[in-house]
């Protein structure tokens, strides 16, 4: 009896037309296509879905408002806007039909710089924004007239206008968290459909000017967090860095600004959005607008002026100053501030607890003496030397009077000044926040003294 030959069954990989690529223009288009076709993943898109939605966008983009958006900002010299095209919509439809005939399934290998699964053909900024002109061969590798994108990816990019907003110029999100990418596209596609029903054409316009791009970014994040499909998701599954591209694709003078939102900031905003501190956070943000005129309101500033809280969050700078509302009052509570410290500033619990305890002891000392002198000294500190002097004086007086200590050497070095005083202002603001929050009722009885000290300080400032 001869031995049986072993056989292995090879299961073919499932074929698909699209998959996420990591290219922002392609992935943004795929997100819009998924929403239009009512699919969860690009791999679920069928050839029939693609044909139906190509028919939809060629009809939609034929309107004047969309053609105006294509000109310069998105696809300059495309058939829809090229004066040499006698039948722009017809020629655009024919071009997409030609790409459709060349669509092939994956997975595979190829030189497409987006998906890498098929061979590409050289295209320029007429098909994919910011690729440069085909005539400028030095812009492309090996002197070729364009960069290589496969027909599948080129078609995906054509849906991208339905997943971007206009903030003076187009604003586009890209993230590797597909639920977030879909939520952003869902909002914009929904608004585009409402505009279409109202006989309005063109990109979904936020009404904001180009300088207010950072405000539009955080408004988009809030819209994403309001999405019911995102709201049920565990926060740990959502945390991811977000990148917003604020661009134009003009033949002359194309522009590109990027807003990178760290995953820590997005996680913080998510937790705030789901907490009781949402309204307090809005008050903190409102302090980030700089009014040039008394009559300017928050809504007007939101459309024209970058918000300092948003800018500093994006740049990784401290925003603790904005939790202090002036007149020795605070916005929010220690829980909100602690959340910010843990999520965004990456402070550990020991450091946060030490700062809280030192602030409570500082306030307790001031109450015992019946004087606000040391609090105001901390409040008006202009340098690390002033800050350190305020702490040392309380330390000395506590030691002399009661034989007690405000804080230990290790607590000061490791928790209050871990960077050798480089972040003294942030620590000062934290101490003041806790003092003003916990001592609000006692400090209210010292209002006249506070006002007098503030007045004296203002006079000293004018003299110097």
C-alpha positions in Angstrom: 0.0 0.0 0.0 1.6 3.2 -1.1 1.8 6.1 1.3 -0.7 8.9 0.6 0.7 12.1 -0.6 0.1 15.0 1.7 -1.8 17.8 0.1 -2.3 21.4 1.2 -5.3 23.4 0.3 -4.4 27.0 -0.7 -7.2 29.5 0.1 -7.1 32.4 -2.3 -7.1 35.9 -0.7 -10.4 37.6 -1.1 -10.4 40.1 -4.0 -11.4 43.7 -3.4 -11.4 46.9 -5.4 -10.4 49.2 -2.6 -8.5 49.2 0.7 -7.2 51.9 3.0 -3.9 53.2 1.8 -2.5 55.8 4.1 -2.7 58.4 1.4 -4.8 61.3 2.7 -6.5 62.1 -0.6 -7.3 58.5 -1.4 -8.5 57.6 2.1 -10.7 60.7 2.3 -12.3 59.8 -1.0 -12.8 56.2 0.2 -14.5 57.4 3.3 -17.0 59.5 1.3 -17.5 56.6 -1.1 -18.3 54.3 1.8 -20.9 56.7 3.2 -22.5 57.2 -0.3 -22.6 53.4 -0.8 -23.7 52.7 2.8 -20.7 50.5 3.4 -18.5 50.2 6.5 -15.1 49.4 4.9 -13.5 50.2 1.5 -13.1 46.5 0.9 -16.9 46.1 0.9 -17.3 48.4 -2.1 -18.3 46.5 -5.2 -17.9 47.4 -8.9 -21.7 48.1 -9.1 -21.4 50.4 -6.1 -18.5 52.3 -7.8 -20.4 52.6 -11.1 -23.5 53.9 -9.4 -21.6 56.5 -7.3 -19.5 57.7 -10.3 -22.8 58.4 -12.1 -23.9 60.4 -9.0 -20.8 62.5 -8.6 -20.5 63.3 -12.3 -24.1 64.7 -12.2 -23.4 66.5 -8.9 -20.1 68.1 -10.0 -21.6 69.4 -13.2 -23.2 72.3 -11.3 -21.5 75.7 -11.4 -20.8 75.8 -7.7 -18.9 72.6 -7.9 -17.0 73.6 -11.0 -15.9 76.8 -9.2 -14.6 74.7 -6.4 -12.7 72.4 -8.8 -11.0 75.4 -10.5 -7.8 76.0 -8.6 -8.7 74.7 -5.2 -9.1 71.1 -6.1 -8.5 69.9 -9.7 -7.3 72.8 -12.0 -7.6 72.1 -15.7 -9.9 69.1 -15.2 -12.4 68.7 -17.9 -15.2 70.3 -15.9 -13.3 73.6 -15.7 -11.0 73.6 -18.6 -12.0 76.3 -21.1 -10.8 74.1 -24.0 -13.4 71.5 -23.1 -16.5 72.0 -25.2 -18.5 69.5 -23.1 -16.8 69.5 -19.7 -19.2 67.3 -17.8 -19.4 64.8 -20.7 -15.6 64.7 -21.0 -15.1 64.3 -17.3 -17.6 61.4 -17.3 -15.8 59.8 -20.2 -12.4 60.1 -18.4 -13.8 58.4 -15.3 -15.4 55.7 -17.4 -12.0 55.0 -18.9 -10.5 54.6 -15.5 -13.4 52.4 -14.5 -12.6 50.0 -17.3 -9.1 49.7 -16.0 -10.1 49.0 -12.4 -8.6 45.7 -11.2 -9.1 43.8 -7.9 -6.4 43.3 -5.3 -4.4 42.3 -3.4 -1.3 42.4 -5.6 1.9 44.3 -6.2 2.5 47.4 -8.3 4.1 50.8 -8.4 1.1 52.8 -7.4 2.5 55.2 -4.7 -0.8 55.1 -2.9 -1.9 51.5 -2.5 1.2 49.6 -3.9 -1.1 46.8 -5.1 -1.4 47.7 -8.8 0.7 49.5 -11.4 0.0 53.1 -11.7 -0.1 55.6 -14.6 1.5 59.1 -14.4 -1.0 61.7 -13.2 -0.6 65.3 -12.0 -2.6 67.8 -9.9 -5.5 67.7 -12.3 -6.3 64.3 -10.9 -4.7 64.3 -7.5 -4.1 67.6 -5.6 -0.7 69.0 -4.9 1.2 66.7 -7.3 2.5 69.5 -9.4 2.2 70.1 -13.2 3.1 67.4 -15.7 5.2 69.9 -17.6 7.5 70.4 -14.6 9.3 67.1 -15.0 11.9 68.0 -12.4 9.2 67.8 -9.8 8.7 64.1 -10.3 11.1 61.1 -10.0 13.2 60.1 -13.0 11.9 63.1 -14.9 8.6 61.5 -15.6 5.5 63.6 -16.4 3.5 63.0 -13.3 3.4 60.6 -10.3 2.1 57.0 -10.6 -1.4 56.3 -9.2 -3.5 53.3 -10.2 -7.0 53.8 -11.8 -8.6 52.5 -8.5 -6.9 55.2 -6.4 -7.5 57.9 -9.0 -11.2 57.2 -8.9 -11.2 57.2 -5.1 -9.7 60.7 -5.1 -12.6 61.9 -7.2 -14.9 61.4 -4.2 -12.6 63.4 -1.9 -14.5 66.7 -2.4 -17.4 65.1 -0.5 -15.3 64.6 2.6 -13.8 68.0 2.9 -15.0 71.4 4.2 -14.2 74.9 3.0 -12.6 77.1 5.6 -11.5 79.8 3.2 -9.7 76.9 1.5 -10.3 73.1 1.7 -9.9 71.4 5.0 -9.4 67.6 5.0 -8.9 65.1 7.9 -6.8 62.0 7.8 -6.4 59.5 10.5 -5.7 55.8 10.7 -8.8 55.3 13.0 -11.4 54.5 10.4 -14.4 55.1 12.6 -13.2 58.7 13.0 -12.5 59.1 9.3 -16.0 57.8 8.5 -17.7 60.0 11.1 -16.1 63.1 9.6 -17.1 62.1 6.1 -20.6 61.2 7.3 -21.1 64.7 8.6 -19.9 66.4 5.4 -21.8 64.0 3.0 -24.9 64.6 5.0 -24.5 68.4 4.8 -23.7 68.1 1.0 -27.0 66.2 0.5 -29.0 68.8 2.4 -27.4 71.6 0.3 -28.2 69.6 -2.9 -31.8 69.3 -1.8 -31.9 73.1 -1.2 -30.5 73.7 -4.7 -27.1 74.8 -3.3 -23.9 73.7 -4.9 -20.2 73.5 -4.1 -18.0 72.5 -1.2 -19.6 72.4 2.3 -18.7 75.9 3.6 -18.2 76.4 7.4 -18.5 80.2 6.9 -15.1 80.6 8.5 -12.2 82.5 7.1 -8.8 81.0 6.3 -7.1 82.3 9.5 -9.7 80.5 11.6 -8.6 77.1 10.3 -7.6 75.9 13.8 -11.1 76.7 15.1 -12.7 74.7 12.3 -10.4 71.7 13.2 -11.7 71.6 16.8 -15.3 72.2 15.7 -14.9 69.2 13.4 -13.6 67.1 16.3 -16.7 68.1 18.4 -18.9 67.1 15.4 -17.1 63.7 15.3 -17.7 63.2 19.0 -21.4 64.0 18.5 -21.7 61.2 16.0 -23.9 58.5 17.6 -21.7 55.7 16.2 -18.6 57.3 17.8 -20.4 58.0 21.1 -20.8 54.3 21.9 -17.2 53.5 21.2 -14.7 52.9 24.1 -12.4 55.8 24.4 -9.3 53.6 24.4 -10.4 52.4 20.9 -10.7 55.9 19.6 -7.5 57.5 20.8 -5.4 58.3 17.7 -3.4 61.3 16.3 -5.4 63.3 13.8 -3.9 65.4 11.0 -5.9 68.1 9.2 -4.7 69.4 5.9 -5.7 73.0 5.0 -4.7 73.4 1.4 -5.4 74.8 -2.0 -4.3 73.4 -5.4 -3.9 76.5 -7.5 -1.5 76.3 -10.5 0.3 79.3 -9.1 0.9 79.5 -5.3 -0.6 76.3 -4.0 -0.8 76.3 -0.2 -0.6 73.7 2.6 -1.0 74.1 6.3 -1.2 71.1 8.7 -2.8 70.8 12.1 -1.6 67.8 14.0 -3.8 66.9 16.9 -2.0 64.5 19.3 -3.9 61.4 20.4 -3.5 62.7 24.0 -5.4 65.9 23.1 -8.1 63.9 21.3 -8.5 61.6 24.2 -8.8 64.5 26.6 -11.5 66.2 24.4 -13.4 62.9 24.2 -13.5 62.5 28.0 -14.5 66.1 28.5 -17.2 65.7 25.9 -18.7 62.8 27.8 -18.4 64.4 31.2 -20.3 67.1 33.2 -17.5 69.5 32.5 -18.5 70.1 28.9 -20.0 73.6 29.5 -17.1 74.6 31.7 -14.6 73.6 29.0 -16.5 75.8 26.6 -16.0 78.7 29.0 -12.3 78.0 29.1 -12.1 78.0 25.3 -14.0 81.3 25.1 -11.2 82.9 27.1 -8.9 82.1 24.2 -10.4 84.7 21.9 -8.6 88.1 21.8 -11.0 90.9 21.2 -9.7 93.8 19.2 -12.9 95.7 19.5 -15.4 95.7 22.4 -18.3 94.9 20.2 -16.8 91.7 18.8 -18.7 88.6 19.9 -17.6 85.1 20.3 -19.4 83.8 17.2 -17.8 86.5 15.0 -14.4 85.8 16.4 -14.8 82.1 15.9 -15.2 82.7 12.1 -12.2 85.0 11.7 -9.7 84.8 14.6 -7.6 81.8 15.7 -8.4 80.7 19.3 -5.4 80.8 21.6 -6.6 77.8 23.6 -6.8 75.7 20.5 -3.5 77.0 19.1 -1.7 76.2 22.3 -3.3 72.7 22.6 -2.2 72.0 19.1 1.4 73.2 19.7 1.7 71.3 23.0 1.8 74.5 25.1 0.2 74.9 28.5 -3.4 76.3 28.7 -3.7 76.5 32.5 -3.7 80.3 32.4 -7.1 80.1 30.7 -8.6 78.2 33.6 -8.1 81.4 35.7 -11.0 83.7 35.0 -9.6 86.9 36.5 -10.6 88.6 39.8 -9.2 85.6 41.6 -11.8 83.2 40.2 -11.6 80.0 38.3 -13.4 78.2 35.5 -14.2 74.5 36.1 -13.0 72.4 39.0 -9.9 70.4 40.1 -11.3 67.3 38.4 -11.3 69.0 35.0 -7.8 70.4 35.5 -6.5 67.0 36.8 -7.9 65.4 33.6 -6.0 67.9 31.5 -2.8 67.3 33.5 -3.1 63.5 33.2 -4.1 63.2 29.6 -2.4 66.2 27.9 0.5 67.2 30.1 1.2 63.6 31.1 1.7 64.4 34.8 1.6 61.4 37.1 -0.8 61.2 40.0 2.0 61.8 42.6 3.0 65.1 41.1 -0.7 66.2 40.8 -1.4 65.2 44.4 1.7 67.1 45.7 0.7 70.3 43.9 -2.8 70.0 45.3 -1.6 69.4 48.8 0.9 72.3 48.7 -1.8 74.6 47.4 -4.2 73.5 50.2 -1.5 74.1 52.8 -0.6 77.5 51.3 -4.3 78.5 51.6 -4.6 77.2 55.1 -1.6 79.2 56.2 -3.1 82.4 54.7 -6.4 81.8 56.5 -4.5 81.3 59.8 -2.7 84.6 59.4 -5.8 86.3 58.1 -3.8 87.9 55.3 -3.9 87.5 51.5 -0.4 88.9 51.2 1.3 85.7 50.3 -1.4 84.7 47.9 -1.1 87.9 46.0 2.7 87.6 46.0 2.3 84.2 44.3 -0.4 85.7 41.9 1.8 88.6 40.8 5.1 86.6 40.5 6.8 87.7 37.3 9.8 85.4 37.3 11.0 82.1 38.7 12.8 84.1 41.4 9.5 85.7 42.5 7.7 82.4 42.5 10.4 80.7 44.5 10.5 83.7 46.9 6.8 83.4 47.6 7.1 79.7 48.5 10.2 80.3 50.7 8.6 83.0 52.7 5.6 80.8 53.6 8.0 77.9 54.3 10.1 80.2 56.7 7.0 81.5 58.5 5.5 78.1 58.9 8.7 76.7 60.4 9.1 79.7 62.7 5.5 79.7 63.9 4.6 76.1 64.1 7.7 74.1 63.3 5.9 72.8 60.2 6.9 72.6 56.5 5.1 73.7 53.4 6.8 71.0 51.4 9.9 68.8 51.4 13.0 69.3 49.3 12.2 66.2 47.3 8.6 67.4 46.6 10.0 70.8 45.4 12.7 69.3 43.2 10.7 66.3 41.8 7.1 67.6 41.7 7.0 71.5 41.7 10.1 72.2 39.7 11.1 69.0 37.9 12.6 70.9 35.0 14.7 73.2 37.2 12.1 76.0 37.1 11.5 75.9 33.3 7.8 75.3 33.9 7.4 77.5 37.0 4.5 79.5 35.4 2.4 76.3 34.8 3.1 75.2 38.4 2.2 78.7 39.7 -1.1 78.7 37.8 -1.9 75.2 39.2 -1.3 76.3 42.8 -3.4 79.4 42.2 -6.2 77.5 40.6 -6.5 75.2 43.6 -6.2 78.1 46.1 -9.0 80.1 44.3 -11.2 77.1 43.9 -11.0 75.9 47.5 -10.8 79.4 49.1 -13.5 81.1 47.0 -15.8 81.9 50.0 -12.9 83.2 52.2 -11.4 85.2 49.4 -14.7 86.9 48.6 -14.5 88.5 52.0 -11.1 89.9 51.1 -12.4 91.6 47.9 -11.5 95.1 48.9 -7.9 94.1 49.7 -7.6 92.2 46.5 -8.8 95.1 44.5 -6.4 97.5 46.3 -3.4 95.1 45.7 -4.4 94.8 42.0 -4.5 98.6 41.8 -1.1 99.0 43.4 0.3 96.4 41.0 -1.1 98.2 38.0 0.5 101.5 39.2 3.9 99.8 39.6 3.6 98.4 36.1 3.0 101.9 34.7 6.0 103.3 36.6 8.3 100.7 35.3 
